[in-house]
Amino acid sequence: MSFEGKSVIVTGASKGIGRACALLLARRGAEIVALGRTQSELDSLRAEIGGRSITVDLGDAAAVRRAMSEAGTCDFLVNNAGTNVLESVLDMTEAGYEAVLGLNLRAALIASQEFARRRIAAGGGGAIVNVTSIAAHRGFQDHLCYAASKAGLEAASRVMAKELGPHRIRVNCVAPTITLTDLAAVAWSDPQKSEPMMVRHPLGHFASVDEVARIVGILLSEDSKMVSGAVLPVDGGFLAV
């Protein structure tokens, strides 16, 4: 599954799933254009894999457009950047809504629009993978805005697949379960917290960032050239039971 000669924009590339995607795709030959907000982490990523990096606050709509313009015409886009503000239905704030929906949904839509415009101008072709969540499919306490953002991105991805398909641009989603980033590994290290969730996973473990990145790689590759408009859970069977 080679990406030699291909270029990939990865948002939220400085850590977690985004960094794992950048590392995996770079190992397979891709040039990475890494978008993120932490300069030092982007610098360390570039030192490891080369490519380019763009420091940007993806919660700022105008900044997203500028960053995508700087990224230029690339072959693939991975919309990974995301955040969460833990608020219940009764405690939701305007600030929490703006932070979560602005980054998780609006930034992905703008990045996809700018990417697609450039791909079409270049003759079409390419692929987008949007990172969503099992929270788009199940109700989790205090995840009101997060769930709305991820479900919205999945619905928007189906529209993108329909409208961009004639230009040979495929659009798919991966929906991970709890993924053991550095912060999540600490948060879920307490068995009293993790076990009730773990028993709902038939495979008996949460996802690693590399396991999610490998599925992103599959959906970008020619091995999935007939797949578009799909949501692929990376969840150890969670949504099946």
DRENDO-1510 file (C-alpha; in Angstrom, 1 decimal, always signed):
<recs>
REC; n; res; u; v; w
REC; 1; MET; +0.0; +0.0; +0.0 .
REC; 2; SER; +2.4; +2.7; -1.3 .
REC; 3; PHE; +1.8; +6.4; -1.3 .
REC; 4; GLU; +5.0; +7.2; -3.2 .
REC; 5; GLY; +4.6; +10.5; -5.1 .
REC; 6; LYS; +1.4; +11.4; -3.2 .
REC; 7; SER; +0.8; +14.3; -0.8 .
REC; 8; VAL; -1.6; +14.2; +2.2 .
REC; 9; ILE; -3.0; +17.1; +4.3 .
REC; 10; VAL; -3.5; +15.9; +7.9 .
REC; 11; THR; -5.3; +18.2; +10.3 .
REC; 12; GLY; -4.6; +17.9; +14.0 .
REC; 13; ALA; -1.3; +16.2; +13.0 .
REC; 14; SER; +0.7; +17.2; +16.0 .
REC; 15; LYS; -0.5; +14.5; +18.3 .
REC; 16; GLY; -2.8; +11.5; +18.8 .
REC; 17; ILE; -4.5; +9.9; +15.8 .
REC; 18; GLY; -3.4; +12.7; +13.5 .
REC; 19; ARG; +0.3; +12.2; +14.3 .
REC; 20; ALA; -0.1; +8.4; +13.8 .
REC; 21; CYS; -1.7; +9.0; +10.4 .
REC; 22; ALA; +1.2; +11.3; +9.4 .
REC; 23; LEU; +3.8; +8.8; +10.5 .
REC; 24; LEU; +2.2; +5.9; +8.8 .
REC; 25; LEU; +1.5; +7.6; +5.5 .
REC; 26; ALA; +5.1; +9.1; +5.5 .
REC; 27; ARG; +6.5; +5.6; +6.1 .
REC; 28; ARG; +4.6; +4.5; +3.0 .
REC; 29; GLY; +6.1; +7.3; +0.9 .
REC; 30; ALA; +3.6; +10.2; +1.2 .
REC; 31; GLU; +4.7; +13.8; +1.6 .
REC; 32; ILE; +2.8; +15.1; +4.6 .
REC; 33; VAL; +1.4; +18.6; +5.0 .
REC; 34; ALA; +0.7; +18.7; +8.7 .
REC; 35; LEU; -1.8; +21.2; +10.2 .
REC; 36; GLY; -1.9; +21.9; +13.9 .
REC; 37; ARG; -1.8; +24.5; +16.6 .
REC; 38; THR; +1.3; +23.5; +18.6 .
REC; 39; GLN; +4.5; +24.7; +16.8 .
REC; 40; SER; +6.9; +22.6; +18.9 .
REC; 41; GLU; +5.0; +19.4; +18.2 .
REC; 42; LEU; +4.8; +20.2; +14.5 .
REC; 43; ASP; +8.5; +20.9; +14.5 .
REC; 44; SER; +9.3; +17.5; +16.1 .
REC; 45; LEU; +7.0; +15.8; +13.5 .
REC; 46; ARG; +8.7; +17.5; +10.6 .
REC; 47; ALA; +12.2; +16.5; +12.0 .
REC; 48; GLU; +11.0; +12.9; +12.0 .
REC; 49; ILE; +9.3; +12.7; +8.7 .
REC; 50; GLY; +10.1; +15.8; +6.7 .
REC; 51; GLY; +7.3; +17.3; +4.7 .
REC; 52; ARG; +5.7; +20.7; +5.5 .
REC; 53; SER; +3.8; +22.0; +8.6 .
REC; 54; ILE; +1.4; +24.9; +9.0 .
REC; 55; THR; +0.6; +26.3; +12.4 .
REC; 56; VAL; -3.1; +27.2; +12.5 .
REC; 57; ASP; -6.0; +27.6; +14.9 .
REC; 58; LEU; -8.5; +25.4; +13.1 .
REC; 59; GLY; -11.3; +26.8; +15.2 .
REC; 60; ASP; -10.9; +30.1; +13.2 .
REC; 61; ALA; -12.8; +29.7; +9.9 .
REC; 62; ALA; -10.7; +32.3; +8.1 .
REC; 63; ALA; -7.5; +30.8; +9.3 .
REC; 64; VAL; -8.6; +27.4; +8.0 .
REC; 65; ARG; -9.0; +28.8; +4.5 .
REC; 66; ARG; -5.6; +30.5; +4.7 .
REC; 67; ALA; -4.0; +27.3; +5.8 .
REC; 68; MET; -5.6; +25.3; +3.1 .
REC; 69; SER; -4.5; +27.9; +0.5 .
REC; 70; GLU; -0.9; +27.6; +1.9 .
REC; 71; ALA; -1.1; +23.8; +1.7 .
REC; 72; GLY; -2.0; +24.0; -1.9 .
REC; 73; THR; -3.2; +21.1; -4.2 .
REC; 74; CYS; -2.7; +17.7; -2.6 .
REC; 75; ASP; -3.9; +14.2; -3.4 .
REC; 76; PHE; -5.6; +13.4; -0.1 .
REC; 77; LEU; -7.1; +15.0; +3.0 .
REC; 78; VAL; -7.4; +13.6; +6.5 .
REC; 79; ASN; -9.8; +15.7; +8.7 .
REC; 80; ASN; -8.7; +14.6; +12.1 .
REC; 81; ALA; -8.6; +17.7; +14.3 .
REC; 82; GLY; -11.1; +17.6; +17.1 .
REC; 83; THR; -11.9; +18.7; +20.6 .
REC; 84; ASN; -14.5; +18.1; +23.3 .
REC; 85; VAL; -16.1; +20.1; +26.1 .
REC; 86; LEU; -17.8; +17.9; +28.6 .
REC; 87; GLU; -21.2; +19.5; +29.1 .
REC; 88; SER; -24.6; +17.9; +29.7 .
REC; 89; VAL; -27.9; +18.9; +27.9 .
REC; 90; LEU; -28.8; +21.1; +30.8 .
REC; 91; ASP; -25.4; +22.7; +31.2 .
REC; 92; MET; -24.5; +23.3; +27.6 .
REC; 93; THR; -22.9; +26.8; +27.0 .
REC; 94; GLU; -22.6; +28.8; +23.9 .
REC; 95; ALA; -18.8; +28.8; +24.4 .
REC; 96; GLY; -18.7; +25.0; +24.5 .
REC; 97; TYR; -20.9; +24.7; +21.5 .
REC; 98; GLU; -18.8; +27.1; +19.4 .
REC; 99; ALA; -15.5; +25.4; +20.5 .
REC; 100; VAL; -16.6; +21.9; +19.6 .
REC; 101; LEU; -18.8; +22.5; +16.5 .
REC; 102; GLY; -16.3; +25.1; +15.2 .
REC; 103; LEU; -13.4; +22.7; +15.3 .
REC; 104; ASN; -15.0; +19.3; +14.8 .
REC; 105; LEU; -17.5; +20.2; +12.1 .
REC; 106; ARG; -17.0; +23.6; +10.6 .
REC; 107; ALA; -13.2; +23.3; +10.1 .
REC; 108; ALA; -13.6; +19.9; +8.4 .
REC; 109; LEU; -16.3; +21.2; +6.1 .
REC; 110; ILE; -14.1; +24.2; +5.1 .
REC; 111; ALA; -11.0; +22.1; +4.7 .
REC; 112; SER; -12.9; +19.7; +2.5 .
REC; 113; GLN; -14.4; +22.4; +0.4 .
REC; 114; GLU; -11.0; +24.0; -0.2 .
REC; 115; PHE; -9.4; +20.7; -0.9 .
REC; 116; ALA; -12.1; +19.7; -3.4 .
REC; 117; ARG; -12.0; +23.0; -5.2 .
REC; 118; ARG; -8.2; +22.5; -5.8 .
REC; 119; ARG; -8.6; +18.8; -6.8 .
REC; 120; ILE; -11.3; +19.6; -9.3 .
REC; 121; ALA; -9.2; +22.5; -10.8 .
REC; 122; ALA; -6.4; +19.9; -11.1 .
REC; 123; GLY; -8.5; +17.5; -13.0 .
REC; 124; GLY; -10.2; +15.6; -10.2 .
REC; 125; GLY; -9.4; +12.5; -8.3 .
REC; 126; GLY; -8.3; +12.0; -4.7 .
REC; 127; ALA; -9.9; +11.1; -1.4 .
REC; 128; ILE; -11.0; +12.5; +1.9 .
REC; 129; VAL; -11.2; +10.6; +5.2 .
REC; 130; ASN; -13.0; +12.3; +8.1 .
REC; 131; VAL; -12.4; +11.0; +11.6 .
REC; 132; THR; -15.6; +10.8; +13.5 .
REC; 133; SER; -16.5; +8.7; +16.6 .
REC; 134; ILE; -18.8; +6.0; +18.0 .
REC; 135; ALA; -20.3; +8.9; +19.9 .
REC; 136; ALA; -22.1; +9.7; +16.6 .
REC; 137; HIS; -24.0; +6.4; +17.1 .
REC; 138; ARG; -24.5; +6.0; +20.8 .
REC; 139; GLY; -25.5; +8.5; +23.5 .
REC; 140; PHE; -22.6; +9.2; +26.0 .
REC; 141; GLN; -23.1; +11.3; +29.1 .
REC; 142; ASP; -21.9; +14.9; +28.8 .
REC; 143; HIS; -21.1; +14.5; +25.0 .
REC; 144; LEU; -24.0; +16.6; +23.6 .
REC; 145; CYS; -22.0; +18.9; +21.3 .
REC; 146; TYR; -19.3; +16.3; +20.6 .
REC; 147; ALA; -21.9; +13.8; +19.4 .
REC; 148; ALA; -23.7; +16.4; +17.3 .
REC; 149; SER; -20.5; +17.4; +15.7 .
REC; 150; LYS; -19.4; +13.9; +14.8 .
REC; 151; ALA; -22.9; +12.8; +13.6 .
REC; 152; GLY; -23.1; +16.0; +11.5 .
REC; 153; LEU; -19.7; +15.3; +9.9 .
REC; 154; GLU; -20.9; +11.8; +9.0 .
REC; 155; ALA; -24.0; +13.2; +7.4 .
REC; 156; ALA; -22.0; +15.9; +5.6 .
REC; 157; SER; -19.6; +13.2; +4.3 .
REC; 158; ARG; -22.5; +11.4; +2.6 .
REC; 159; VAL; -23.4; +14.7; +0.8 .
REC; 160; MET; -19.7; +15.2; -0.1 .
REC; 161; ALA; -19.5; +11.6; -1.5 .
REC; 162; LYS; -22.6; +12.3; -3.7 .
REC; 163; GLU; -21.5; +15.7; -5.0 .
REC; 164; LEU; -17.7; +15.0; -5.4 .
REC; 165; GLY; -18.1; +11.5; -6.7 .
REC; 166; PRO; -18.5; +12.7; -10.3 .
REC; 167; HIS; -15.1; +14.4; -9.9 .
REC; 168; ARG; -13.6; +11.0; -8.8 .
REC; 169; ILE; -13.1; +12.3; -5.2 .
REC; 170; ARG; -14.0; +9.7; -2.6 .
REC; 171; VAL; -15.2; +10.7; +0.9 .
REC; 172; ASN; -15.3; +8.3; +3.8 .
REC; 173; CYS; -15.3; +8.3; +7.6 .
REC; 174; VAL; -13.7; +6.3; +10.3 .
REC; 175; ALA; -15.5; +6.1; +13.6 .
REC; 176; PRO; -13.1; +5.1; +16.4 .
REC; 177; THR; -14.0; +3.9; +19.9 .
REC; 178; ILE; -11.9; +5.1; +22.8 .
REC; 179; THR; -8.5; +5.6; +21.4 .
REC; 180; LEU; -5.5; +5.4; +23.6 .
REC; 181; THR; -3.7; +8.6; +23.0 .
REC; 182; ASP; -1.3; +9.6; +25.7 .
REC; 183; LEU; -4.0; +11.6; +27.6 .
REC; 184; ALA; -6.7; +8.9; +27.1 .
REC; 185; ALA; -4.4; +6.2; +28.3 .
REC; 186; VAL; -4.1; +8.0; +31.6 .
REC; 187; ALA; -7.8; +8.8; +31.8 .
REC; 188; TRP; -8.8; +5.2; +31.2 .
REC; 189; SER; -6.1; +3.5; +33.3 .
REC; 190; ASP; -8.5; +3.1; +36.3 .
REC; 191; PRO; -10.2; -0.3; +35.9 .
REC; 192; GLN; -13.3; +1.0; +37.7 .
REC; 193; LYS; -13.8; +3.4; +34.9 .
REC; 194; SER; -12.6; +1.4; +32.0 .
REC; 195; GLU; -14.1; -2.1; +32.7 .
REC; 196; PRO; -17.8; -1.1; +32.2 .
REC; 197; MET; -16.8; +0.3; +28.8 .
REC; 198; MET; -14.4; -2.5; +28.0 .
REC; 199; VAL; -17.0; -5.3; +28.4 .
REC; 200; ARG; -19.0; -3.7; +25.5 .
REC; 201; HIS; -16.0; -4.4; +23.2 .
REC; 202; PRO; -16.1; -8.0; +21.9 .
REC; 203; LEU; -12.4; -7.8; +21.0 .
REC; 204; GLY; -11.6; -6.9; +24.6 .
REC; 205; HIS; -9.5; -3.8; +24.1 .
REC; 206; PHE; -9.7; -0.1; +23.2 .
REC; 207; ALA; -8.1; +1.2; +19.9 .
REC; 208; SER; -4.5; +2.3; +19.6 .
REC; 209; VAL; -3.7; +5.4; +17.4 .
REC; 210; ASP; -1.9; +3.1; +15.0 .
REC; 211; GLU; -4.9; +0.9; +14.6 .
REC; 212; VAL; -7.0; +3.9; +13.6 .
REC; 213; ALA; -4.3; +5.2; +11.3 .
REC; 214; ARG; -4.0; +1.9; +9.4 .
REC; 215; ILE; -7.7; +2.1; +8.5 .
REC; 216; VAL; -7.3; +5.7; +7.4 .
REC; 217; GLY; -4.5; +4.4; +5.1 .
REC; 218; ILE; -6.8; +1.7; +3.7 .
REC; 219; LEU; -9.5; +4.2; +2.9 .
REC; 220; LEU; -7.1; +6.6; +1.1 .
REC; 221; SER; -5.5; +3.8; -0.9 .
REC; 222; GLU; -6.4; +2.3; -4.3 .
REC; 223; ASP; -7.5; -0.9; -2.4 .
REC; 224; SER; -10.7; +1.0; -1.5 .
REC; 225; LYS; -11.3; +2.7; -4.8 .
REC; 226; MET; -14.9; +1.5; -4.9 .
REC; 227; VAL; -15.7; +2.7; -1.4 .
REC; 228; SER; -17.2; +6.2; -0.9 .
REC; 229; GLY; -19.8; +7.5; +1.5 .
REC; 230; ALA; -19.1; +4.9; +4.1 .
REC; 231; VAL; -18.6; +5.0; +7.8 .
REC; 232; LEU; -16.1; +2.4; +9.0 .
REC; 233; PRO; -16.2; +1.8; +12.8 .
REC; 234; VAL; -12.8; +1.1; +14.4 .
REC; 235; ASP; -14.3; -0.1; +17.6 .
REC; 236; GLY; -13.5; -3.7; +18.4 .
REC; 237; GLY; -17.1; -4.6; +17.7 .
REC; 238; PHE; -18.7; -2.1; +20.0 .
REC; 239; LEU; -21.4; -0.9; +17.6 .
REC; 240; ALA; -22.3; -4.5; +16.7 .
REC; 241; VAL; -23.6; -5.6; +20.1 .
</recs>
